[in-house]
Amino acid sequence: MPNLNIEPALSVAGTRGIFLNAAEAQFDSRVQRKILALASMVTELPFVSEVVPGVNSLLVVYESRKQGAITLMKQLSQLWVEAPDTEIEGRVFEIPVFYGGARGEDLADCAVHCGVSIEEFVRIHSEGEYRVACLGAMPGFPYLTGLDSRLTIARRSTPRLSLVGGSVTIGGSHAGVTPCTAPSGWHVIGHTDTPLFDSSAAVAALLKPGDRIRFVSKGIES
Amino acid sequence: MIEVLSTGALNTVQDRGRFGFLNVGVAQSGAMDSSALAVGNILLGNPVTFAGLEIAMYPFKVKFLDTHVFAVVGAHCRMTLAGAPIPPQWICHAKPGDTLVIEAPVKGVRSYICFAGGLDVPTVMGSRSTDLKSALGGLEGRGLKRGDTLAVLAAPALLAKGGVTAPSSVSLSAAQIRVTAASEHGEFDNETAAMFFSSDWKVTQESNRMGIRLAGPILTPRRKIEMLSHGILPGTVQVPPSGQPIVQMADANTCGGYPKIANVIDADIGRLAQLPVGASFRFIHVTHDEAVQAQINIEDALDRLRSVVDAGDNAIRKFEE
């Protein structure tokens, strides 16, 4: 595989953050593998307090009273070159999904929009293999990549003010599952009973970046 | 124990914040004016990590069911304890049955009631802060309501009396909020960037613990920018398609997708949080070094305050021996 010739942009993100942006217009899975490898390397650096992977980007929070921004940026540039972009195995999670029904009310519209039958839409969605790019926006929410391009749908023009937790969603080229009730501009195509976040657990979020997800159809509700 | 007699739903239990979980999507939360909470804790001999009440809706009334030592710091409000006026930033002693009343602020927005010993609510992911958006921490993950009772942890006897002058985030004149440039500032042309710094920005009604939404001239980038979701910190100034900036605050989403023109420096986030709806201010550009130094100055001032309070306490102890 040829070397990845992306020079990430580094910038100061306020008093105690550095933002490394390697994003082009479209998501790149090799860039994301490099981002996740970089994230674990950066965690080991002195004075780094939080490392937050985004989609093809990384936010590093550090003790700016003790470490210079320029020094940290140089370290990040150097580590970016060293970070491998090799495929990682990742843990596999199967998430049972009840498609359609009252808790998947956009399913029929999504199928029409994509020009396929509801059954075909569900088949394509549940046959895909997804990967957690990163967590964010709300506790334990995974940004999933790997959505079949036939199912890509622009986000809703009017976001829902409240979407119940456990919703299986599609937003643009991402798939998602919501851990908790929150506003959402994504389309809801079904629901799952798998809990994704428990603030009282030793590890609160079920998923972590790099994990693989399979949706298992438990049927289509009308 | 204390009992809430009158409150708004946006009054919450807050400590310094929930740190270390941005990577799993958990907001930092914590006091919007963190140095006010720190001043209150230091005044009472508490570690700065202790939890107090953040009051943003008035009038707020609370009854003390036991003997408690407390202090109120932050917005400038008329306050009474058992009917008698009390000063801000003052070590106050409440008897069982006493009621503390905090009236709507004359200046500022947010008041912090700190208690010697700190509030006793369960620690969730390392913090007692309430995250309203995710219904996490604080008192059952929600704002206070009438009839709520809260326990206060036991504290060593505090002998120091009186009050202190301390750094305050409440602006007495037209405010200036300092920012550093953010990653997408170059996506705005010079004219737009100049407008960002020369215009008066108004705090709108649609502001809360997640973000302060501003009204002013429309900021339009050179081209339409669509960004992949990326990590952001409180203080980030985003420019959504409306062209009206949003400053992300304590309960902000951990990820955003809008272009970022600037970051409010940490030292000024509390000052922004103390600007009421309708207040106008300007953004001032500073270097990253200046941003770091401003934060160091606040931390040093808090350290000095701690020495003054400790010295006062020790002096009284010696005198009474």
Chai-1 contact restraints between the chains, C-beta under 6 A:
chainA,res_idxA,chainB,res_idxB,connection_type,confidence,min_distance_angstrom,max_distance_angstrom,comment,restraint_id
A,S11,B,S183,contact,1.0,0.0,6.0,A-B,restraint_1
A,V12,B,T180,contact,1.0,0.0,6.0,A-B,restraint_2
A,V12,B,H288,contact,1.0,0.0,6.0,A-B,restraint_3
A,G14,B,L233,contact,1.0,0.0,6.0,A-B,restraint_4
A,G14,B,G235,contact,1.0,0.0,6.0,A-B,restraint_5
A,G14,B,N263,contact,1.0,0.0,6.0,A-B,restraint_6
A,T15,B,I265,contact,1.0,0.0,6.0,A-B,restraint_7
A,T15,B,D266,contact,1.0,0.0,6.0,A-B,restraint_8
A,T15,B,A291,contact,1.0,0.0,6.0,A-B,restraint_9
A,T15,B,Q295,contact,1.0,0.0,6.0,A-B,restraint_10
A,G17,B,L233,contact,1.0,0.0,6.0,A-B,restraint_11
A,F19,B,S183,contact,1.0,0.0,6.0,A-B,restraint_12
A,A23,B,L228,contact,1.0,0.0,6.0,A-B,restraint_13
A,E50,B,G20,contact,1.0,0.0,6.0,A-B,restraint_14
A,E50,B,L22,contact,1.0,0.0,6.0,A-B,restraint_15
A,V52,B,L22,contact,1.0,0.0,6.0,A-B,restraint_16
A,V52,B,N23,contact,1.0,0.0,6.0,A-B,restraint_17
A,V52,B,G231,contact,1.0,0.0,6.0,A-B,restraint_18
A,G54,B,S229,contact,1.0,0.0,6.0,A-B,restraint_19
A,G54,B,H230,contact,1.0,0.0,6.0,A-B,restraint_20
A,G54,B,G231,contact,1.0,0.0,6.0,A-B,restraint_21
A,V55,B,L228,contact,1.0,0.0,6.0,A-B,restraint_22
A,V55,B,S229,contact,1.0,0.0,6.0,A-B,restraint_23
A,N56,B,L228,contact,1.0,0.0,6.0,A-B,restraint_24
A,S57,B,H230,contact,1.0,0.0,6.0,A-B,restraint_25
A,L59,B,G231,contact,1.0,0.0,6.0,A-B,restraint_26
A,S64,B,V292,contact,1.0,0.0,6.0,A-B,restraint_27
A,R65,B,I296,contact,1.0,0.0,6.0,A-B,restraint_28
A,A69,B,H288,contact,1.0,0.0,6.0,A-B,restraint_29
A,L135,B,V24,contact,1.0,0.0,6.0,A-B,restraint_30
A,L135,B,G25,contact,1.0,0.0,6.0,A-B,restraint_31
A,G136,B,G25,contact,1.0,0.0,6.0,A-B,restraint_32
A,G136,B,T254,contact,1.0,0.0,6.0,A-B,restraint_33
A,G136,B,C255,contact,1.0,0.0,6.0,A-B,restraint_34
A,A137,B,G25,contact,1.0,0.0,6.0,A-B,restraint_35
A,A137,B,N253,contact,1.0,0.0,6.0,A-B,restraint_36
A,A137,B,C255,contact,1.0,0.0,6.0,A-B,restraint_37
A,M138,B,G25,contact,1.0,0.0,6.0,A-B,restraint_38
A,P139,B,G25,contact,1.0,0.0,6.0,A-B,restraint_39
A,P139,B,V26,contact,1.0,0.0,6.0,A-B,restraint_40
A,P139,B,S134,contact,1.0,0.0,6.0,A-B,restraint_41
A,G140,B,G25,contact,1.0,0.0,6.0,A-B,restraint_42
A,F141,B,G25,contact,1.0,0.0,6.0,A-B,restraint_43
A,S199,B,V124,contact,1.0,0.0,6.0,A-B,restraint_44
A,S199,B,M125,contact,1.0,0.0,6.0,A-B,restraint_45
A,S199,B,L136,contact,1.0,0.0,6.0,A-B,restraint_46
A,A205,B,V24,contact,1.0,0.0,6.0,A-B,restraint_47
